[in-house]
Amino acid sequence: MRSLLAVLCALFLPARGKHRATPTPAVRRFHRPLPTPKAPRPADVIEADRLPLVRPYLGGFEWQQEGERQLDRRAAAALSTTGVDFLGVPA
């Protein structure tokens, strides 16, 4: 029979060498990558990565003018094949 001191030592001080008394399962540790810190932005910088720089209703007039200029260019190209000079609409 084992002595009381041997039982207490086995209970509170387990074997730590290569030849352990009881095998313990191997613990696999997975290291999660740390999140990358975002650089602080100055307060006076507006973040517009996914926003339009000009509102659509403000650019509509310019788009309309560009469409009219394109129609004038097409008309000039079509009339130039027949020998007619197209001067366009006076602005």
N, C-alpha and C positions, 0 to 999 in steps of 0.2 A: 504494500500500500504506500502511496506517495505521501510525503509529508505536507503539512499545511502550507509551509513556506514555498514548496515547489509548485503547489496548485495556485497560490496567489501570484507567484512570479510568471507562470505560464498564462494566467488570466490577464494580468496587467502589462506584462513585458513579453510580447510575442517574439518569436525568433525572427531575425532580420537578415540572415545570410543567404547564400546561394541555396542551401539545403534547408528550406523552411520546413517547419513542422507541418503546416497545412498550406496547400497551394491556394493562392488568391488569384482571382481572375484578373487578367490584364485590363487596365483601364486605358481606353483610347480617347485621347483628347483632340477635339476638333477646334481649331482656332478660326474664328470668324474674322474676316477682314474688317478693319476699322473703317467707319465711314469717313470719306474725305471731307475735311472742313471746307465750307464755302468761304470764299474771300468776301469780307464785308464791303459793301458798295457805299460810296459816298451818298449823302442824302440828296445832293443836287443832280444826280444822274437818274434819268428816267429809263426804266427798263422796258424796251419796246421790241423785244426779240420776235414775238409772234403777233404784234399789233401793226396795223397799217399806219404809215407815217402821216397820211392825209386821209381825212374822212371821205367816203365815197361820194357824198353829195357835193363836196367841194371840187373834186376832180371831174365830176360829170360834165361841166361846161367845157373844160379843156378837151375831154374825150370827144365831145360833140364837134368841137372845132376841128380836131384832127380827122374825124370822120368826113367832115365836109371837104377838107383839103385833099383827102385821099380820093373822094369822088371827083374833084376837079382834076386831079392828076390822071385818073382813069379816062375821064372825058377827053382830056388833052391828048392822051395816047391814042384813043380811038379815032379822034378827028384828024390826027396827024397822018394817019394812013390814007386819008382821002385828000390830003393837001390843004386842009382848012386850019388856019391859025386860031387857037383857043387862048384867049387872054384871061379867062377866069372871071369870077364875079368880083367887082371892086369891093375892097374891104372898107 
